[in-house]
């Protein structure tokens, strides 16, 4: 199915799930039913490394942009969904699509459904990753809190071009699961991320789903700072000590 029809088709799917249960249960890999991993043995990265783009990051926007926005979010976080539905579209239009900033989403799953939703987005591939994150947040009430969330995710995957067999393999991908959980552990232990969404911009952390007016001000200051047009603002919210 063409990706351009993905969002509209998922909107239809969301309506169907809102009014009736799924008729047929999809088969899923055994690992998909295991509890979310709670601990990763150790963290060897430094804060400076986490501020930069890694080989596992999927970058949205101009990779040469001087300002990088890194978001740590959970697919099942209502505040994260609020940001992606009400603030992110304007940020994308004004700052990402124009090449002013580059944006990176890093999964910080708060529960099992969030982990599985993140895995599905990564398995869809780099070109579809942000399409899937958009759909996950826009349809969050229909899958994130449902007992049959795996069934819903299976159907979302199919509409986005991920077959049932590919979905099962994705859910059984322990390496991907470990990578996501290691990223969460690193963010927690090294960057002290405790809540979602959390954003890192120019080495400063900004917590919460702020509106576009607030976010735009922060980004304009970061851009000016990188351009040398202004001195660093020492009063920014929640600066990270280096």
C-alpha positions as CSV (number, residue, x, y, z in Angstrom):
1,X,0.0,0.0,0.0
2,X,1.4,3.4,-1.0
3,X,2.7,5.4,2.0
4,X,0.8,8.5,0.9
5,X,-2.4,6.6,1.8
6,X,-1.1,5.4,5.1
7,X,-2.3,8.1,7.4
8,X,-5.8,8.3,5.9
9,X,-6.2,4.5,6.1
10,X,-5.1,4.4,9.7
11,X,-7.6,7.0,10.5
12,X,-10.3,4.7,9.1
13,X,-8.8,1.8,11.1
14,X,-8.8,4.0,14.3
15,X,-12.5,4.6,13.8
16,X,-13.2,0.9,13.3
17,X,-11.3,0.0,16.5
18,X,-13.2,2.7,18.4
19,X,-16.6,1.2,17.7
20,X,-15.9,-2.6,17.6
21,X,-13.4,-5.2,18.8
22,X,-11.0,-6.9,16.4
23,X,-12.7,-10.0,14.9
24,X,-9.6,-12.2,14.5
25,X,-6.7,-12.4,16.8
26,X,-3.3,-12.1,15.1
27,X,-0.6,-14.6,15.9
28,X,2.4,-12.9,17.6
29,X,5.9,-14.0,18.6
30,X,6.3,-15.4,22.1
31,X,8.8,-12.7,23.0
32,X,6.1,-10.0,22.4
33,X,4.3,-11.2,25.5
34,X,7.3,-11.0,27.8
35,X,7.4,-8.2,30.4
36,X,9.4,-5.1,29.4
37,X,13.0,-5.4,30.4
38,X,13.7,-3.4,33.6
39,X,17.5,-3.2,33.6
40,X,20.4,-3.0,31.2
41,X,23.8,-4.1,32.8
42,X,25.8,-0.9,32.3
43,X,26.2,2.4,30.5
44,X,29.5,3.3,28.9
45,X,28.6,6.5,27.0
46,X,29.2,10.0,28.1
47,X,26.7,12.9,28.0
48,X,28.5,14.6,25.2
49,X,28.0,11.5,23.0
50,X,24.3,11.4,23.6
51,X,24.0,15.0,22.6
52,X,25.2,14.0,19.1
53,X,23.6,12.0,16.3
54,X,24.4,8.3,16.6
55,X,24.5,5.6,13.9
56,X,21.2,4.3,15.2
57,X,19.4,7.6,15.0
58,X,16.9,8.4,12.2
59,X,17.3,12.1,11.4
60,X,14.5,14.2,10.1
61,X,15.6,17.4,8.3
62,X,18.8,18.8,7.0
63,X,21.7,16.8,8.5
64,X,23.9,19.9,8.1
65,X,21.6,22.0,10.3
66,X,23.5,23.5,13.2
67,X,20.8,22.9,15.8
68,X,19.8,19.4,16.8
69,X,16.7,18.6,18.7
70,X,16.6,15.2,20.4
71,X,13.3,14.1,21.8
72,X,13.0,11.2,24.3
73,X,9.4,10.1,24.3
74,X,7.2,7.1,25.0
75,X,4.6,6.0,22.4
76,X,2.0,5.6,25.2
77,X,2.7,8.9,26.9
78,X,-0.3,11.2,26.6
79,X,1.8,14.3,27.0
80,X,4.0,13.1,24.2
81,X,1.0,12.6,22.0
82,X,-0.2,16.1,22.9
83,X,3.1,17.6,21.7
84,X,3.1,15.6,18.5
85,X,-0.5,16.5,17.7
86,X,-0.5,20.2,18.7
87,X,3.1,21.5,18.6
88,X,5.2,19.3,16.4
89,X,3.4,20.0,13.1
90,X,4.3,23.7,13.3
91,X,7.8,22.9,14.4
92,X,8.2,20.7,11.4
93,X,6.8,23.2,9.0
94,X,8.8,26.2,10.3
95,X,12.1,24.7,11.4
96,X,12.6,21.1,10.1
97,X,11.2,21.4,6.6
98,X,13.1,24.7,6.1
99,X,16.4,23.2,7.1
100,X,16.9,25.2,10.2
101,X,17.1,22.3,12.6
102,X,17.4,18.5,12.5
103,X,15.1,16.4,14.6
104,X,15.7,13.0,16.2
105,X,13.1,10.9,18.0
106,X,14.6,8.4,20.6
107,X,12.3,5.8,22.1
108,X,11.9,6.0,25.9
109,X,9.2,3.3,26.5
110,X,7.4,3.5,29.7
111,X,5.7,0.2,29.4
112,X,5.3,-2.9,27.2
113,X,2.9,-1.4,24.6
114,X,5.3,1.6,24.1
115,X,8.2,-0.8,23.6
116,X,6.3,-2.8,20.9
117,X,5.0,0.4,19.2
118,X,8.6,1.7,19.0
119,X,9.9,-1.5,17.6
120,X,7.3,-1.5,14.9
121,X,8.2,2.0,13.9
122,X,11.9,1.0,13.6
123,X,11.1,-2.2,11.7
124,X,9.1,-0.1,9.2
125,X,12.4,1.4,8.0
126,X,14.0,4.9,8.0
127,X,11.8,6.2,5.2
128,X,8.6,5.3,7.1
129,X,9.8,5.8,10.7
130,X,8.3,9.2,11.3
131,X,5.1,8.3,9.4
132,X,4.7,5.6,11.9
133,X,5.4,7.7,14.9
134,X,2.9,10.3,13.7
135,X,0.3,7.5,13.3
136,X,1.1,6.0,16.7
137,X,0.5,9.3,18.5
138,X,-2.6,10.3,16.5
139,X,-4.2,6.9,17.2
140,X,-2.8,6.4,20.7
141,X,-6.2,6.1,22.5
142,X,-7.1,3.1,20.2
143,X,-4.1,0.9,20.9
144,X,-1.9,2.1,23.8
145,X,-4.4,1.2,26.6
146,X,-6.1,-1.7,25.0
147,X,-5.6,-5.3,26.1
148,X,-5.4,-6.3,22.4
149,X,-2.8,-3.7,21.6
150,X,-0.7,-6.2,19.6
151,X,-3.6,-6.9,17.3
152,X,-4.1,-3.2,16.7
153,X,-0.4,-2.7,16.1
154,X,-0.5,-5.6,13.6
155,X,-3.2,-3.9,11.6
156,X,-1.4,-0.5,11.7
157,X,1.7,-2.3,10.5
158,X,-0.2,-3.9,7.6
159,X,-1.6,-0.5,6.5
160,X,1.9,0.9,6.5
161,X,3.4,-1.9,4.5
162,X,4.6,-4.3,7.3
163,X,3.1,-7.7,6.7
164,X,1.9,-10.0,9.5
165,X,5.0,-12.2,9.1
166,X,7.3,-9.1,9.2
167,X,5.4,-7.9,12.3
168,X,6.0,-11.2,14.1
169,X,9.7,-11.1,13.2
170,X,9.9,-7.6,14.4
171,X,8.4,-8.4,17.8
172,X,10.9,-11.3,18.1
173,X,13.9,-9.1,17.4
174,X,15.7,-9.2,20.7
175,X,18.6,-7.1,19.4
176,X,16.3,-4.2,18.6
177,X,14.6,-4.6,21.9
178,X,17.9,-4.5,23.8
179,X,19.0,-1.4,21.8
180,X,15.9,0.5,22.6
181,X,16.1,-0.4,26.3
182,X,19.9,0.4,26.4
183,X,19.0,3.8,24.9
184,X,16.5,4.4,27.7
185,X,18.9,3.3,30.3
186,X,21.6,5.6,29.0
187,X,19.2,8.5,28.9
188,X,18.2,7.8,32.5
189,X,21.6,7.2,34.0
190,X,23.7,9.6,32.0
191,X,21.3,12.5,31.2
192,X,18.9,12.1,34.1
193,X,15.8,11.8,31.9
194,X,13.0,10.9,34.2
195,X,9.9,12.1,32.3
196,X,8.6,12.2,28.8
197,X,8.7,14.1,26.6
198,X,12.2,15.5,27.3
199,X,14.1,17.5,24.7
200,X,17.8,18.2,24.4
201,X,18.7,21.4,22.5
202,X,22.2,22.7,22.5
203,X,23.0,20.7,25.7
204,X,20.0,22.0,27.6
205,X,17.1,19.8,28.6
206,X,13.5,21.0,28.2
207,X,10.8,18.9,29.9
208,X,7.1,18.7,28.9
209,X,4.8,19.2,26.0
210,X,5.2,22.9,25.6
211,X,3.1,24.9,23.1
212,X,4.5,26.2,19.8
213,X,5.1,29.7,21.1
214,X,7.4,28.4,23.9
215,X,9.2,25.9,21.7
216,X,9.6,28.5,18.9
217,X,11.3,30.9,21.3
218,X,13.7,28.2,22.5
219,X,14.6,27.2,18.9
220,X,15.1,30.8,17.8
221,X,17.5,31.4,20.8
222,X,19.4,28.2,19.9
223,X,19.7,29.2,16.3
224,X,20.9,32.7,17.2
225,X,23.4,31.2,19.6
226,X,24.8,28.9,16.9
227,X,25.0,31.9,14.5
228,X,26.8,34.0,17.1
229,X,24.1,36.6,17.1
230,X,23.6,36.5,20.8
231,X,25.3,35.5,24.0
232,X,24.3,32.3,25.7
233,X,21.2,32.7,27.8
234,X,22.0,31.3,31.3
235,X,18.4,31.5,32.3
236,X,17.2,28.7,30.0
237,X,14.9,26.1,31.6
238,X,16.6,23.0,33.0
239,X,20.1,23.5,31.7
240,X,22.2,20.3,31.8
241,X,25.5,20.6,33.6
242,X,28.4,19.4,31.6
